[in-house]
Structures are given as C-alpha cells and as structure tokens.
Amino acid sequence: MTVLVCSDLDRTLIYSTAAFALEGPDETMPRLLCVEFYQGAPLSYMTEASARTLEVLAKAATFVPTTTRTPEQYRRVHLLEKPAPYAICANGGHLLVDGVDDADWAASIRTQIADSCAPLAAVQEHLLHTSGDFVLKQRTASDLFAYTVVDRTAVPPGWVDDLTAWCAERGWRTSLQGRKVYCLPTGLTKAAAAAEIARRTGASTTLAAGDSLLDMDLLEAADASVRPAHGELHDSGWTSQATTVTASRGIMAGQEIADWLLERATAP
C-alpha cells in the first residue's frame, strides 16, 4: 500500500525566526536545525526532532514537499539527506521528478490557465495602479502568478478585500501570508498536482498538511489532513471533519505536524 504525504513548507514544516512563536525560558527551547540559507545567511529552520521524523517518514511513504515557492526557491531548502522523488512547486504549476521539472506538466497547466482566467499582465497592471508606499516589492513567480511584499502595519483598511474581489471577478484568488500578498489563478492548485502524483505512484491514501488558503484544496482532497493552530486558515476559522488542528503554534506545531504525518502514514 502506497501512502502519499503532501506537505506545505513555510509556516507548516519550516519557519523563519519571526514565525517561531516559542514560549518559555531559553532552557526549554528545542534544538533547531537550519534547513535553508539565502545569500549566505540562515533563513529557515525546523526542530531537530522534526528532521528526524521526516527522514523516517520519507522511508515509510512517498513524501512530497508541496509549496508555492518557485523551483529555484524550493531548491534552497534541504529537508532530507536525499532529495524527495517528487516535489510540487509554484502552487502546482511545476512538478519536479527526481529534481527535474516535468515540462509536459508545466505546459498543460499553462494551457489550462490561459483558457480560464485573465492574463497575468492584467493583474500586474492592477497591482501597479492600486499599490502605495506600503508595497515594498512586486514580483512574479514562474510567469504564473504575482505577489507583493507589504508593510503589514501600513496596508490601508480594505485594500486586501478590494483586491480579493477584483481578482475573483477575473478568475484569480488572493492569499495573505506574513508580509506577502499572493494573486494566483483559481485553476492553479496544489491538489491537482498531488492527484497526478497519486496517479503515477498508485497511492491508495493521501495525507496532507498546510496553513494557508492556498492549501485548502489540498487539505480537502486528502483522505486526512492536519493544519497548525496559526496562519491564514486558523485565522479564518477554517476546518473540516478530516482535518486535525495542532495544539501547538509556530515551530513546535511543525514538529507536531511531522509526528502526526508519520503516525498516520504508518498506521495499520
């Protein structure tokens, strides 16, 4: 029996220092492992216990890192001793097989998107005309979607809601994660890529983990799922009968998620 385990990365399994949410005196802090460096500086961490759990999980099931990061951003992260055989990047826009981009999958996704929503250029133009000094950076990812880095304390009331409504009318959706506001085509989903991997591997069971609205379709499609007690889904109050919510927040929720995935993946 093949079990497929698809997990989001940022604020689900790995955390920046700003997202640790650790409590208690220093002597109670867990041992941490840096799993990502950027421009020579440490960027993302997980607990050492989480890292050990993921190594066991990767041997017991087909573990698939599932992220909105581009393939280039994903390759900065080193979770396992050996790279995962599959990875989902750009929210499902890229499917990596043994680290190599599946060109046919990427082309098929672009064709689907082109037929179902307004072009990326229209979204970029709208962001340009509606943004102010609170927007620190504007970027596109893999020519599939747009995101902005914002100063959360300076974002005008209603700006995200107005952007969400504008996007929805044009076949796009939004997600606010930390300092980033994402605008993605509604047809660009992690769930579709996970279903393709399940088909290729013959998986009989799919488990999933994630923290944002962009993970909702993945969690809903899985046989069982888990989300942390923080993040966009938690703030919105979203849950489902098949979704477990962690007792912990921050990086300790990441450890709880890794333990939950392993326990479910190896259950009789």
HELIX and SHEET records of a PDB file:
HELIX    1   1 THR A   17  ALA A   19  5                                   3    
HELIX    2   2 ASP A   26  THR A   28  5                                   3    
HELIX    3   3 GLU A   48  ALA A   60  1                                  13    
HELIX    4   4 PRO A   71  TYR A   74  1                                   4    
HELIX    5   5 ALA A   90  GLY A   92  5                                   3    
HELIX    6   6 ALA A  103  ALA A  114  1                                  12    
HELIX    7   7 LEU A  120  THR A  130  1                                  11    
HELIX    8   8 ARG A  152  ALA A  154  5                                   3    
HELIX    9   9 TRP A  159  ALA A  168  1                                  10    
HELIX   10  10 LYS A  190  THR A  201  1                                  12    
HELIX   11  11 LEU A  213  ASP A  215  5                                   3    
HELIX   12  12 MET A  216  ALA A  221  1                                   6    
HELIX   13  13 GLY A  231  SER A  236  1                                   6    
HELIX   14  14 GLY A  250  ALA A  265  1                                  16    
SHEET    1   A 5 THR A  62  PRO A  65  0                                        
SHEET    2   A 5 VAL A   3  SER A   7  1                                        
SHEET    3   A 5 THR A 205  ALA A 209  1                                        
SHEET    4   A 5 ALA A 224  ARG A 227  1                                        
SHEET    5   A 5 THR A 243  VAL A 245  1                                        
SHEET    1   B 2 LEU A  32  TYR A  38  0                                        
SHEET    2   B 2 ALA A  41  THR A  47 -1                                        
SHEET    1   C 3 TYR A  86  CYS A  89  0                                        
SHEET    2   C 3 HIS A  94  VAL A  97 -1                                        
SHEET    3   C 3 VAL A 100  ASP A 101 -1                                        
SHEET    1   D 4 VAL A 135  ALA A 141  0                                        
SHEET    2   D 4 PHE A 145  VAL A 150 -1                                        
SHEET    3   D 4 LYS A 180  PRO A 185 -1                                        
SHEET    4   D 4 TRP A 172  GLN A 177 -1                                        
END                                                                             
